[in-house]
Amino acid sequence: MVSRPAPASAALPPMSGEDAPPGFDAFGRAVLEDVRDAVFLQDAEGTLRWANPAARTLTGGAEPHLRPITEAPTSGAAPRAGGSATRTPANPTVGHVEVADRRRPARIRALPGGWHAWTVSADEVPQRHVGDFLAEAGPRLATARGRHGTARVIAELAAAALAETVFVLLPTTRGRWEWWSCERPTAQGHGRIRRVPAQVAPVLAATFGATGRPQLAPVPAPEVATLPSVVADRFAGHADVSVVSLGPSAGAGVTGALLLGRRADPEFGAEQARAVIEFAKAAGTALANAQRYARQEEATRGLETTLRPTDPPELDGARFETWYEPAGGVLAVGGDFFDVLARDDGSAFLVLGDICGKGPEAAALTGRVRHALTALAMVERDGRTLLRLLNELLIAGGSSRFATLVLGSARPVDGGVDLTLASGGHPAPLIVRRAGVVEEVTVPGTLVGISPQARFAETAVRLGPGDICLLYTDGITEARNRHDQTELFGDDRLRAVLTAAAGEPAREVVRRLRQAVRDWLGSSAHDDIAVLAVECSQQ
């Protein structure tokens, strides 16, 4: 009668119909689920078919071996394992459940159909300690993400150790509660219900309003019955229903309640209340963190929306193509930027720049510079004057950061596009002629935001049909090789890529450049990258 292991795919699933012992219905299974003794059910073929929660705790996930005592052992003699050398009695009444080389005595009861129930006394079942439970719960709470994910994890953890039925209740809009539930073994639910008035559910209302250390309070059956049926019906037949608050402190900004229903004795015995309270504190902290991170993420996304460059407009006779890739960080924006602003006369103001540094600080100054230039460009078109005014603004603002920029105007004309460009210490623009020549546009100028005596120059250039002007930041030329971090992409490789792509549309030129730089970088970190290509789209 040595047991055979359960089927490989089975984690001892619920039984029904012909797979269950004769007469084993849902009622019988529910009863066995809640007893503190460890109960194993073995079919007529000797295969282990089911184990209740106490039995699963006993095994700890290891494969148990059920071994009957084939004959009464003499004093001091250990029973023989396996029963292979001694005739097995037809109806053994005692045996051992062996897990990881440790034997525990078991009572064996014959069931209809040749099945047997093996029962190990609760005294033999290792009891969980509160500290162990909290240590197991901590990492899962810490890694939960968002309000929904955190509430769901709280329900799962509580149902695994504190109660058979758990509801997490959090206030939401329109006078409603949002709920997450978990019932042993794994049934989960989620939804919204109306809030119950305080005069009808005083214990629950007091819990939601509680601050400070959570307190466990019993919920009277009449109050449970006043809850919406989706909640009340789940607690029918429970010996105990209690509630504890989830707000770790008055300033945490989180209110909520954890409803717990038990049918059986508490898993932690006299330590049950402490287990619930300590878990509620940890759960409340996890919810508060989730809410705080959600607010930070919302603010971050709002900043990104404001600071991230927008797609350039379409001009009759001119086309713009861009590549924007900030360095990795919290914000998906950085210190590099570009803008193209269409004017009523068919021309456009354009700018590409690089703020010293990267990350949130550089992004904040980027926003100031972009907003300032957008306003100044509405009343001033001379590039040198725009750079002088921006230089004065940055110095007056007291920032220790500086900027490099190229700005100017693009005006489609018959047979081409006229560009007027002014520079403040920025890498020189490159003209990619359709014939295959790459020209550098020399525009002298000093860094912006360093000195009140800064001087800036302006120059003009014409693009013919198919010609492209490329404005770029030093994130291109200073990209470091994935194999040798001392080797930079450099100006020569940039020119080689552009020469090979000459005659192609701006979109293809930028695509090839992006691919070349990414191949060069591999998975290496990089600085902010911004590219603005201006193409004469006339035929």
N, C-alpha and C positions, 0 to 999 in steps of 0.2 A: 504493500500500500504506500510505498514511497511515492511522493507526489511527482508528477511530470510538470515541467515548467509551463506557464501560460503561453499561448501563441505569441510569436515574436512581435507582432504588431499590436498586441493588446496591452494596454495599461490598466488591465482589469476593468473593462468598461461595464456600464449598466447592462443587466440581463433582462430579457423579456421573452415571452413565448416559449418555444421548445428549448432555448438555450439555458433556461433557468430551471432550478429544481422544481418538482411538482409542488404547487401551492405557494410558490415564492412570488408574491405580488408586490405592488408598489408600497403597500402598507408595511409589509414585513421588511422590505429593503430600507424604508425610512426609519424603522425602529432600530435596525442594526447599524445604520449610519450614525446614530446618536449615542450608542452605548460606549462606555469608556474602555471596556474590554476589547482586545484585538480579536476580530473574527475573520477567519478565512473560509471560503466555500470551495469544496473540492468535488468534481463531478465523479460519475461512476467509473470513468476510465482512469481516475487518479490525477487528472489535470486541474491545477489551481485556476479557478474561474473568476473569483471576486474577493476583494478585501475591503473592509470598512476603513474610515479615516484613521482610527486608532491602529489598525493593522498596517496601514501604509506608513504611519509614523514609526512603527516598530521596525519596519524593513528599511526605511530611509532610501527607497529606490533600488535596493539590492534584491536579488532573487532569493526568496525564501524556500527552504526545503522542509516539507512536512514529513516527519518520521515517527511512525507509531512505535510504541514499546511492545515488542513482540512477546516478551515474557517478563514476569516480575523479576527484577534484578536482585541479586543477593546483596547483603549489606556491604556498602562501600564499592560495589561494582557499577561501573557506568553502563548504561544501556547501549546496545550495539546499534550503530548507525546503518541505515539502509535496509535492514531486515532481510538481507539476501540469504543469510545462513540459517535463519530460524523461521519456522512456519508462522505466517501472519494469522492471528486470530480473525475469525470472520467479522466480528464487530469489536474492534479495539476501542477502549474508552479513554486511554491516556496516550500521550506521545510528546514529541518535542518539535518546536518550530526552530529551525536552525537558520540563522542569518549571520553571514560573515564569520563563521566558525564559533558563533556563540549560540548555545542552546537555551531555550526557555520552555518550561513545562506547559503542556496544553491539554485541555479536555477535548475529547472527541465525541461528538454526538452523531448518531446515524440519522439520516434524513430519508424521506421517500425517494425511490428511484435509484438507490445506491449511492446517493450523495452523502457527504459528511461535512459537518461544521467543526472547525478547529477553533478553540477559544483559548486565548492567553489572558490571564488575569491582568487587570489594569495596573496592578502593582508591578508587573513585569514590563509595562510599556514605559519607555523613557519619557519623562515629562520635560516639556520645553521650558526654558528659563526666559524670563522677561528680557534680560539683557541680550540673549541670543536672538530673540525675535526682533528687537529694535535694531540690532546690528545687521540683520538680514534686510530689514525694511529700509534702512537708511540709504543705501546706494540706489535702490529703485526710486525712492522719492526724490533723491538728488538729481537723477538723470531724466525724470519725467519732464515733458515739455508742454507748455501751454496749460490753460485752465482745464480744458477737456481731458487732455492726457493725464494731468496730475490727479484730477478727481477720479478718473477711472482706476488709476493705480492704487489710490487710497482705498477704494471699494474692494479691489482684488486682495490687497494685503490684509485688510480687516476681516474679510470673509475666510481667509485661509487660516486665521488663528484666533480671532476674537469672537466671532459669531457665525451662525449658519446663514443669516440673512442680513445684508448691510445696505443702507441707503446713505449716500452723500447728498446733502441738500445745500444748495447755494442760492442766494437771492439773485434774481435777474430782473428784467424790465417788465413793465405792465403789471406790477403786483403779483408776480409769479415766482415760483421756485424751480430751478433746474435741478434734476436729480440724476444720479448715476447709481446703479444697483449691482450687487453681485450676490449670488446664492450658491452655496456649495452644491455640486463641486465646481462648476464653472459658468453657470448661467448668468448672463449680464444684461443690463438694460440701461436705457437713457431716455429722458424726455423732460417735459415741463408740466407743472401742475399749478393750480391756484394756491395762493398763500392762505393758510388757515388763520382766522382771527385769533388774537391773543386770548379773548374771553372764552373761546372754545378749546384752544390748545395752549393753556398757560405754561406748561413745562417746556414745550418746544419754543414758545415765544421768549421765555426767560433765557433759554440756551442761546438763541440767536442774539439776544441783547447782552450776553455776558462778555466781560473783559477779564484780562488777567489769566491766571492758571485755569485750564479747563476743569470742570467738575462733572462727574458722572451722575446722572439722575435717572431714576426709574420713570417710565412713562406708563401711567395707568391705562388699563385696557379700554375704558370709555374714551380716553383721549385718542388712543390709537384708532379707534373706530371712527373718529371724526375726520381723519385724514382721507384724502381722495382714495378711491378704491384701488388704484394701481399700486398704492403703498400699503394701505390697510390690509388688503387681501393677502399680501406676501407675509404678513406677520401673524396670520391666523394659526393657532395651535402652538405658538411659541410660549415657553414657560416664562420667559423674561424678555422684556423690551426696554431698552435704556437709550439715553441720548447724551452726547457730550459735544461741547462747542469745538469749533475748529479755528477760532481766532486766537493766535498765540499772545497778542497784546493789543491794547487799545489803539496803538498807532500803526498796526500792521495793515490796516485798510481792507481786511478780509473778515467777513462774517459768514458763518455756516454751521452746519450741524451734521453729526454722524449718528445715524440711527442704527442700533444693533439689536438683533433678535436671536435669542438662544433657545434651543429645545433641550439641550443636554447640560451637564455640569460644565462650569467654566474650565477652559483648558489650562489656565494658569492658577486654578484653585484660589487660595487666599490672596494671591498676587494679581488677580484678574483686574481689579479696579486700577491698580498702578499701571498695569500693561496698557489699559485703554487710555488712561490720562496721558501717559508718556507718548503713546502713539499719536494721540490727538494733537499734542504739542508739535511733534515732528511733522504731522500732516498739515497743520495750520501754517507752519513755517514754509513748507513746500508750496502751498497755495499762494502765500504772500510773495514768495520769490517768483512764482510763475506770473503773478499779476504785475510785479515790478518789471520783470523782463519783457512782458507784453507791452507795457507803456514805453519802455526804452526802445523796443523794436518799432513801435508806431512812430515815435519821435525820429528814429533813425531813418525810417522809410520816408517820412515827411521831409527831412533834410536832403535826402538823396533826390527826391522829386524836385526840390527847389534848386539844388546845386548841379545836378547832372545836366550836361549839355543836351540841347534839343536838336532834332533833325533840322538841317538847313532848308530854306525855302527853295523853290524852283524859280529860275530866271529865264527869260526868253533869250536864248543864245549862250547861256552859261549853266554849267552843272557842277554841283558840289558833292564830294564823296568824303566820308569821315571814318576814322578809327579811333575809338576811345577805350582805353584799358587801364584803369587805375591799379596801383599796387595793391596787393591783398591787404585787408584790414577789416575793421568793424563796418566802416562806411564803404559803399561801392562808388565812391567819388574820391578825388584826390586833389593835388595841386595843379595839375594840367587842365586846360580848358580850351574851348573854342566857342565862337558864336558867329552866326551869319544873320544879319538883320536886313530885310528887304526895305527899300525906300520907294516912295511914290513915283519917282522918276525912272524906275526900272533898274536902278543900280542897287548895290548892297554894301553895307558896312560889314567888314569881316575882321576877326581878331583871333589869334591863337597865342596862348601864353603858358608860362610855367612859373608857379609860385614856389619859392624856396621851401624845400621840405616836402613831406607827404603825410597822409593821414588826416584826421579830423581837424587839426590846427591849420594845416595848409588849405583844407577844403573850406574852412570858415573864411579865410582871407580871400580865397578864390571867389566866394560869393560876393564879398564886398567889392572886389575889383570888377567883376562882371556887371553888377548892378550900377556901379559908378560909370563904367564905360557905356552901358546902355543909355543912361540918362544924358551923358555928355555928348554922345554921338547924335542925339536928336537936335542939338543946337550948334554943333561944331563938326566940320568935315576935315579940317586940316589935321593930318596924322601927327605932325610934330607938336601941335598945340594940345591935342588929346593926350599925348604921352607926358607933356610938361605938366598939365593939370593933374593927371593921375599921380605923377611923381610927388607933387605937392600934397595931395591927399594922403598918400601913404606915409610920408614923413610927418605930417601933422597928426596922423592917427597914432603915432608912437610905436608902430609895429617894428620889431627887430628883423622881420622878414622882408625880402625883396622879391622882385619879379623880373622876368624877361618876357618881352612880347614882340609880336609882329602884328601890325594892324594897318588897315587901309580901306580902299574901295575897289569894287569890281564893277565895271560899266560895259555891258555889251554894246558894241558898235558894229557898223557894217564891216564884215570880213574878220572880226575878231573880238577880243575882250581886252579892254584897257584896265590895267592894274596900277594902283598907286599904293606903295607900301612904305611904311615907316617902322623902324625897329628900335627897341630898347634892349640892347645887349643879347639878342636872341640869335640862335643858329640861322645862317643865311638861307632864305628860300631857294628852292631849286626849280628850274624850268626844264621840263622834259619835252623836248621838241618831237613832233611826230616823225621827223627825219632820223631820229636816233641819237641826237645830241642832248647832253645834260649840261645846263648852264647854271652858274651860281649868280644870284642877285645880291650884289654887295650893297648893304645898307648899314652904315656905321651908326652907332648909338650906344649909350651907357646903360647900365642896369637901372631899373626903375625902383625908386624908394630908398636909395642909398644916400644921394647927395643933392642938396638944393641947386648945385651948379651943373647938374646933368644936362648933356646936350644930345639932341636927336636929329636925325636926317631923314629925308624922304626921297624916293626915286619912283620912276614910272617904267612900266614894261608892258608890251602888248603880246597877247597870246593869239596865235593863228589857229585856224581850224585843226582840231586834234591835239593841240598843245595843252600841257598841264603844268600848273604851278603847284608845287608841293610845299606846304608849311608843316613843320614837325617839331616835336620837342626832343630833348636829349635822351629821353627814355629809349629812343631808337638806337642812336649811335653808342650809348653807354650800356647797352644790354650785354650781359656777361655770358660767356660760353659755358654750356652745361658741363663740359669736361674740364675746362681750365678757366677758373673764375678771374684770372688776371687778364684774359684776352677779351677785348671789347668788339662789338659788331663793327663799329667805326664808320668813317665817312666813305672809305673806298668800297666797302661791301654795299653800303646804301646806294652809291652811284652805279655800281654794277647791276644791282637788282633793277634800278630805274632804267638803265640803258637797255637791258634785255626786254623790258616791258614797253619800251617806246612804241608809239603807234596804237597801243591798246587803249580802250576806254578807261576813264579814271577808276571805275569800279574794279576793273581787272588789275590795274596798276597797284591799287591799295591792297587788294586781295593777295597779290604775289608778295608784296612787302610784308604784310602781316604773317604770311606763311613762312617766309624766310626768317623773320625775327623769332617766331615761335619755335621753329626748328633749331635755331641757334641757342635759344634759352633752355629748351627742354622743360623740365619741371622746376628750374631755378627761379628764385624770386627776382623780381624786376622793379624798376622805378615806374612811376606813372608814365603812360604813353598817350599822346594825342597827335593825330594827323588830320589835316584839312587839305584836300586836293581841289583845285579850281580848274575846271576843264572848259575850253571853248568848244561848245557842242555844235557850232555852225559847220555846215558842209562846204 
